[in-house]
Amino acid sequence: MNFSEQINKLISKKVENDQFSGVVLISKGNEELFSGTYGYANRSWKINNSLKTRFRIASVSKMFTAVGILQLIETGKLSFNTKVVEYLELKGSKIPKDVTVESLLTHTSGIGDYFDEKLGSEEWEKLWSKTPIYKIRKLEDYLDLFMYNEPVRKVNEKYHYNGAGYILLGLIIQKESGFSYFDYIRENIFKKLNMNDSDFLSLDDADESVAEGYEIILDGNEKIIGWKKNIYTATPDAASDGGATSSAEDLVKFIKGLRNNELLGEKMTREMFIPKVSEYDDTPRDYIWMYGYGNEFILNKESKEIVRCGHTGEEYGISARLYYYPSLDIYVVILANQGLCSGPLGWDIHNAIINNNSDLNLL
């Protein structure tokens, strides 16, 4: 069984068990190793997902924000040491004054978040009982949800994943560029790379070729009895910490364009692919885990070589993975319109890539 057949078999099994709905694209250099489409983009009308389907990508779009900030640093308009509170004039905020752009990029600011992802779905729903989720439309709408929260750690003490930090980075892009965050990314990333299927779309808008997001409904015995749309559980508009809409092919264009210095100069591109801070004290799955500038890395425990980088994305009814294997020049995109399903599939594909390493190197 060749690599493509292996991947299709493992995905098809998940689809049969309602464990995946979406698309997968794997390429090596300019050659496609595998592409597959599964499930419905619209369950009501039974419209199939395709490689042209556009999916919301959640926190994968943190990579766009990081690139936008690095572009502004490259032109000398900002620096990694720019003090965020002073720059954004956040009067009365409990965000420490020594929080810098770099500490936001690497999730080491220690600031209080608007939502701690470790708390789970019940706390997410409680958050929006106080502030209706449909009212969160602009980056500025998030500020009151976190800027008066106490810090959870000292600045630069330790990695702590934080969406609020990337909201602040988006506000910095807006102030420095004079454009909305969204228009800046459209002009300086999407347009430059001909990412024509990428944009910032609202859940309540009708847009061509966009997959609807779904969550499984279970009975008391954990049996699937139906599906529910995510229109009341996901933020209606994108933000700088996540929520862009893209296609699998566009995300490959993004990583390739970034690697080829089409978005940043050679020096700053190199910075984008350097691990900066440790995520864990131990080694989950027997890898060293590190984070850089909007880029997550796993490293070989012995050689310290980068095995994979990229980003994950999860929201209600949305699950995404964008991975790049530098030593193999392999790109993996998993986009799903079903919650929490891309992670397990991503590891299955990862294992298949590692196990087929010698064969894939010959392609």
Protein Blocks (a to p, Z undefined) as FASTA:
>chain_A
ZZklmmmmmmmmmmmnopagcdddddehjbcfbdcdedjfblklopacdfkbccdekjml
mmmmmmmmmmmmmnopacfklcfklmnopghiabdfkbcfklmmnopnopacfbdfknoj
mlmmmmmmmmcfklmmbfklmmmmmmmpccfbdehkbgcddfklmmmmmmmmmmmnopaf
klmmmmmmmmmnopakgccddfkbccehiacdddddddfkopafbdcdfklmccfbdcfk
boiacdfklmmmmmmmmmnopmbcfklmmmmmgcfbdfbfblghhiacdddehiacdddf
klopafbgcdddddehiacdddddfknopacddddfbehklmmmmmmmmmmmmmmmmmmm
mZZ
